[in-house]
Amino acid sequence: MSVIYLLISVSIAVAIGFFIAFIKAVKSGQYDDDYTPSVRMLFDDELKQSPDKQLNTKPKKQI
């Protein structure tokens, strides 16, 4: 039974260590994305379609 207490305490200590490392990484700007906004502006026109410029894929029937 004492082994379970030892394993639980060690796993909690490791989890706290990883959590502290994660918080430090977030605060230091490790996860800031500087690349995507510059690329997003290049593909911005392709993603947006105005309602008056809809693409008609079906050919119109002639009578």
Secondary structure, 3 states (H helix, E strand, C coil): CHHHHHHHHHHHHHHHHHHHHHHHHHHCCCCCCCCHHHHHCCCHHHHCCCHHHCCCCCCCCCC
